[in-house]
Amino acid sequence: MFNEKSILITGGTGSFGKKCIEVLLKKYKPKRIIVFSRDELKQFEMAQLFSPEKYPCMRYFIGDVRDKERLHRAFRGVDYVIHAAALKQVPAAEYNPTECIKTNITGAENIVNVAADCGVKKIVALSTDKAVAPVNLYGATKLCSDKLFVAANAFTACDTVYSVVRYGNVMGSRGSVIPFFIKKREEGGPLPITDMRMTRFWITLEESVHMVLRSFEIAGGGEVLVPKIPSMKITDLAEAIAPGMPTVEVGIRPGEKLHETMITAEDSRHTIDIGKYYVIKPETFRYRGPEGTPVPEGFEYNSGTNLEWLTVPQLKNTLREQGFDVK
C-alpha cells in the first residue's frame, strides 16, 4: 500500500524514523518520503545515509509540529503520516513542562487539524506505555495526544483515518538504558539499578516499525493498537550486558513506575484480542477496524504480570542481533 505514495514522518531523524525509512526503502517503492523535523544537523547527517541522489524519493523538511502554518506546507499531497515527534525525556519534561505540553499536546492538535485540511488518508501516532495511568508529565501529555487522535475520527468530519500505536521500551532507542549499562560496564561498574523488582515491556526497533506499518493496513480509525510483546526484568538485562558485575540500588526516580501498563482493567471492557495485537476500541463512536475476541473483564496488560518473559540468554541474543557489544 506504500508503493507510489507520499509518506511523511514527524520526528523523522530519530531512531524510529531512521529504521522506518530503511524498511520503507527496502520493501516498497514510495513516491516520496518526507522527513519532517527541526534539527538541521540531524537532517544533514541523515541525508548522508539516505541521500536524495541515491534515493530520489527522499525529502528533508525543516519544521516544528508546533508551527501549524509549516505543517500545512509540509502535508500538501501527503497520503500517510507517521507522527513520531515528541519530547520524551521524563526529567526534562518535569523541569520544562510548558515546552513538553507545546510539543506533545499542541503539536498533536496541529497535526490532527492540518491532516484533515490537507486530505491525508491515514495517520498513525506513536504512543507509549507511560501514557497509561500516567505518573509523570511526559505520560500525561502522551495520554492527551492519544485522546486527540482517537477523538479526531469523530469530530473532523473528513475522510482522514486517525489511529494510535502503543508499545513499551524500544531496545536501543534514544535514552535507552542499554547504552548506559554498556558505558558503566566499560568504566568497571557497578551498575546503578533503580529498583531490583523493576520490569518493562520490551520491543526491538525493527519490530516497532513493522507494527506501525502493519497498523496502516488494519486500522479503521479511533483504535489504540497494542502489541503482544515480552517483559524483562531490569536485573536480567543488567546480567545480560555485564555478567557478574556488581549492582547498586539507587531508588526509583521521580515520575518512574515499578511496572508499566499498556491496558488497564478499566479499558478491558472495550478491548479485543486480534491475534498478534490487542485493540482498545473507541467508546464514543462506531469501531471500524478488525474484529476479535473480547478480553476478560478486569484484564490488565502489565509488565509485572505478563505471561511472556525474556530470559538472560534471550536478551543476550537479541542484543547481539541489534548490534550491541554483548559478550
C-alpha positions in Angstrom: 0.0 0.0 0.0 3.0 2.3 0.2 4.1 2.0 -3.4 3.8 5.3 -5.3 2.5 7.0 -2.1 3.8 10.0 -0.2 4.7 9.3 3.4 5.7 11.9 6.0 7.4 11.1 9.3 7.4 13.8 12.0 10.5 13.5 14.2 11.9 11.6 11.3 15.5 11.9 12.3 15.0 9.9 15.5 15.9 6.2 16.0 12.4 5.1 14.9 12.4 7.4 11.8 15.8 6.1 10.6 14.7 2.4 10.9 11.3 3.1 9.4 12.9 4.8 6.3 15.3 1.9 6.0 12.4 -0.5 5.9 10.3 1.6 3.5 13.1 2.0 1.0 14.0 -1.7 1.2 10.5 -3.2 0.9 8.4 -0.6 -1.1 8.7 2.0 -3.8 7.3 5.2 -2.3 6.7 8.3 -4.4 8.0 10.5 -1.6 9.4 10.0 1.9 9.4 13.3 3.8 11.5 13.7 6.9 9.9 16.5 9.0 12.0 17.6 12.0 13.5 20.7 13.5 17.2 19.7 13.8 19.1 20.8 10.6 22.3 18.9 11.7 20.5 15.6 12.2 18.8 16.1 8.8 22.2 16.8 7.2 23.6 13.6 8.8 20.6 11.6 7.7 20.9 12.9 4.2 24.4 11.3 4.1 22.8 8.0 4.9 19.7 8.3 2.7 20.8 10.9 0.1 18.2 12.3 -2.4 20.8 11.5 -5.1 20.7 7.8 -4.3 17.1 7.7 -3.2 15.2 10.3 -5.3 12.0 9.9 -3.2 13.7 11.4 -0.1 12.8 14.9 1.0 14.1 16.8 4.1 11.7 19.4 5.5 12.8 21.5 8.5 9.8 22.4 10.7 8.2 22.1 14.1 4.9 20.4 14.9 4.1 23.5 17.0 4.1 25.5 13.7 0.7 24.9 12.1 1.5 27.0 9.0 4.6 25.0 8.3 2.7 21.8 8.7 0.2 23.0 6.1 3.0 23.4 3.7 4.6 20.0 4.5 1.3 18.0 4.4 0.3 19.0 0.9 -0.1 15.9 -1.3 0.8 13.6 1.5 -1.0 10.2 1.7 0.2 8.8 5.0 1.6 10.4 8.2 3.6 8.7 11.0 3.6 11.0 14.0 6.8 10.2 15.9 7.8 13.7 17.1 7.8 14.2 20.9 9.7 15.5 23.8 10.1 12.2 25.6 12.8 12.6 28.3 11.0 12.3 31.6 13.3 14.5 33.8 13.5 17.2 31.0 9.7 17.2 30.8 9.3 17.7 34.5 11.7 20.6 34.5 10.3 22.2 31.3 6.6 21.4 31.5 5.4 24.1 29.2 7.8 23.0 26.4 6.6 19.4 26.7 2.9 20.5 26.5 3.6 22.7 23.4 5.2 19.8 21.5 3.3 16.8 22.7 -0.2 18.2 23.0 -0.4 21.4 20.9 1.7 19.7 18.3 -0.7 16.7 18.2 -3.7 19.0 17.9 -2.0 20.9 15.0 -1.3 17.6 13.2 -4.9 16.4 13.6 -6.3 19.6 12.1 -3.8 20.0 9.3 -4.1 16.4 8.3 -7.9 16.9 7.9 -7.3 20.2 6.0 -4.8 18.6 3.6 -6.7 15.4 2.9 -4.2 13.0 4.4 -5.6 9.4 4.0 -4.3 7.8 7.2 -2.2 8.9 10.2 -0.7 6.8 12.9 0.5 8.4 16.1 3.2 6.6 18.2 2.2 6.3 21.9 3.9 4.8 25.0 3.1 2.7 27.9 3.8 5.8 30.0 0.5 7.3 28.7 -1.4 4.6 30.7 -2.3 5.8 34.3 0.5 8.4 33.9 2.6 9.4 36.9 4.8 11.9 35.0 4.2 14.9 32.7 5.5 13.1 29.6 3.0 10.3 30.1 0.2 12.8 30.8 0.9 14.7 27.6 1.0 11.5 25.5 -2.3 10.5 27.0 -3.8 13.8 25.9 -2.2 13.2 22.4 -3.8 9.7 22.3 -7.2 11.2 23.1 -6.9 13.8 20.4 -6.1 11.3 17.7 -8.8 8.9 18.8 -11.5 11.7 19.0 -10.4 13.2 15.7 -12.2 10.4 13.9 -15.5 11.7 15.2 -15.1 15.5 15.0 -13.0 16.3 11.9 -15.8 15.2 9.6 -13.4 14.2 6.9 -12.1 11.0 5.3 -8.8 11.0 7.2 -8.3 8.0 9.5 -6.5 8.5 12.8 -5.1 5.7 14.9 -2.7 5.2 17.7 0.0 2.5 18.3 1.2 2.0 21.8 4.2 -0.1 22.8 6.8 -0.4 25.5 10.5 0.3 25.8 12.3 0.2 22.4 15.6 -1.6 22.5 18.3 0.9 21.7 16.1 4.0 21.2 17.3 7.4 22.3 17.6 7.5 26.0 17.6 3.7 26.3 19.2 2.1 29.4 21.2 -0.3 27.3 24.0 2.2 26.1 24.0 3.5 29.7 24.7 0.0 31.1 27.3 -0.7 28.5 29.1 2.6 29.4 29.0 1.7 33.1 30.4 -1.7 32.3 33.3 -0.2 30.3 34.0 2.0 33.3 34.2 -1.0 35.6 30.8 -0.7 37.3 28.9 -1.0 39.5 25.7 -0.9 37.5 23.1 1.5 39.1 19.6 0.0 39.2 16.7 2.0 40.3 14.8 -1.0 41.9 15.7 -4.7 41.7 12.0 -5.6 41.2 11.5 -3.3 38.2 10.1 -4.8 34.9 9.5 -3.4 31.5 7.8 -4.3 28.2 10.5 -4.8 25.5 10.4 -4.5 21.7 13.1 -4.1 19.1 13.2 -1.1 16.9 12.5 -3.2 13.8 9.5 -4.8 15.4 8.1 -1.4 16.3 8.5 -0.3 12.7 6.8 -3.3 11.2 4.0 -2.9 13.7 3.4 0.7 12.8 3.4 -0.1 9.0 1.0 -3.0 9.7 -1.3 -0.7 11.5 -1.8 1.3 8.4 -3.3 -1.8 6.7 -5.7 -2.8 9.5 -6.6 0.3 11.3 -10.2 1.5 10.9 -9.8 4.7 12.9 -10.0 5.6 16.6 -8.4 2.4 17.9 -5.3 2.1 20.1 -3.3 -0.9 18.8 -1.2 -2.7 21.4 1.3 -5.4 20.5 1.8 -8.7 22.4 5.4 -8.4 23.5 7.5 -9.9 26.2 8.5 -8.4 29.5 12.0 -8.4 31.0 13.4 -7.8 34.5 15.9 -5.0 34.8 18.2 -7.2 36.8 18.2 -9.8 33.9 19.1 -7.0 31.4 22.0 -6.0 33.7 23.2 -9.6 33.8 22.9 -9.9 30.0 25.0 -6.8 29.4 27.6 -7.2 32.3 27.6 -10.8 33.7 28.6 -10.9 37.3 29.2 -7.2 37.6 28.1 -5.7 41.0 24.9 -3.6 41.0 23.8 -0.9 43.4 20.1 0.0 44.0 19.7 3.8 43.7 15.9 4.1 44.1 13.1 4.9 41.7 13.4 8.3 40.0 10.7 10.9 40.2 7.9 10.0 37.7 9.0 6.4 37.3 7.0 3.3 37.8 7.9 -0.1 39.2 6.0 -1.9 36.4 4.4 -0.4 33.2 0.9 -1.0 32.0 -0.4 -0.8 28.4 -4.0 -1.8 29.0 -5.8 -1.0 32.3 -8.6 -3.1 33.8 -11.0 -0.2 33.0 -10.1 -0.5 29.3 -10.8 -4.2 29.3 -14.5 -3.6 28.7 -13.8 -2.4 25.2 -10.6 -4.3 24.4 -10.4 -7.2 21.9 -7.7 -9.7 21.0 -7.0 -9.9 17.3 -4.1 -12.3 17.4 -0.7 -10.6 17.5 -2.3 -7.4 18.9 -4.8 -6.1 21.4 -7.1 -3.4 20.2 -8.6 -0.8 22.5 -11.8 0.2 20.7 -13.1 3.8 20.8 -16.0 4.2 23.2 -17.8 7.2 21.8 -18.3 6.2 18.1 -18.6 3.1 15.9 -15.4 1.0 15.6 -14.5 0.2 12.0 -11.4 -2.0 12.5 -10.8 -5.7 12.5 -13.0 -7.9 14.8 -11.6 -10.1 17.5 -12.3 -11.8 20.8 -13.2 -9.7 23.8 -10.7 -9.9 26.6 -12.0 -11.0 30.1 -13.4 -8.1 32.1 -10.8 -6.9 34.6 -8.0 -8.0 32.2 -4.8 -5.8 32.7 -1.8 -5.9 30.4 1.0 -5.2 32.9 4.8 -5.8 32.5 4.9 -7.3 36.0 2.1 -9.9 35.4 2.8 -10.5 31.7 2.8 -14.2 30.7 5.8 -13.9 28.3 9.3 -13.2 29.6 12.7 -12.7 28.1 15.4 -14.8 29.8 19.1 -13.7 30.2 20.2 -15.8 27.2 17.3 -14.5 25.0 18.2 -10.9 26.0 21.9 -11.5 25.1 20.9 -13.0 21.7 18.5 -10.1 20.9 21.1 -7.5 22.0 23.7 -9.1 19.7 21.2 -9.2 16.8 20.7 -5.4 17.3 24.4 -4.8 17.1 25.2 -4.2 20.8 28.5 -5.2 22.3 27.5 -8.1 24.5 30.0 -10.9 25.3 
